[in-house]
């Protein structure tokens, strides 16, 4: 999930932007963006942990298509892919609809020797969190199929599942995310992220502005335990977030077991196919100009 172009007038609203606004309107109006909390995702939706070339390709092509239409991705390969996909604990989540079509995707890059993508712009802030012993995970590459009738449910399920992966599989303490300022209010109001760094130009998207947000995963676990699955029965300020629409905490063991069973790192053969062989991997943070102790 990258910051967008600095002249937003030149770009059409993305499918993600449309879903974000629609979810916010539904919550404010008291409507329920989800209809089912069953073993699958409901509404004909199914979560796939992309763990082979075919499913990774489906996720990368969907992200490339959505971002290219909005003017945010110019890659010629048709894949929205990164050297960080080579990390053993990077997760690529894919939502498939009842017709078998790719409907949404999100990725999580866990901190390690190569750092995180947003170290390039916000390295000092991330190093400050690392100095406190926090394990970080960057949420990235969020894409929702344009005009999909279940786009609101897709967005909620992607964040629900990536949270379970982060907390129960990868041991992540904090989500970090760099977003365009025009999307910031959604993350602050609907997921209770907090801003930890103000606007800076992001070179990966032509110098467009980005802000850095943080979300404490221990808080997320606590709030899901209290209100997860309550939907319209939740009360107070947190009832206006996405968390009442997350699956109740009792389902997370089953979700985590699926993740443990399905997760597989990208193979060398896959890396070559996607054009990110080991010779193009990110440099270790110790060799990176962004790896400044904050």
SULPE-V183474 format. One record per helix or strand of 3 or more residues. SS is the DSSP state (H for helix, E for strand). FROM is the first residue (numbers start at 1). LEN is the number of residues. If there is no record, write none. Layout:
{{SS FROM LEN} {SS FROM LEN}}
This chain:
{{H 8 3} {H 15 14} {E 46 4} {H 53 17} {H 83 4} {E 91 6} {E 102 9} {H 119 13} {E 136 9} {H 151 19} {E 174 6} {H 181 10} {E 194 9} {H 203 3} {E 208 9} {H 217 11} {H 231 3} {H 237 4} {H 243 3} {H 249 14} {H 268 6} {H 278 3} {H 285 3}}
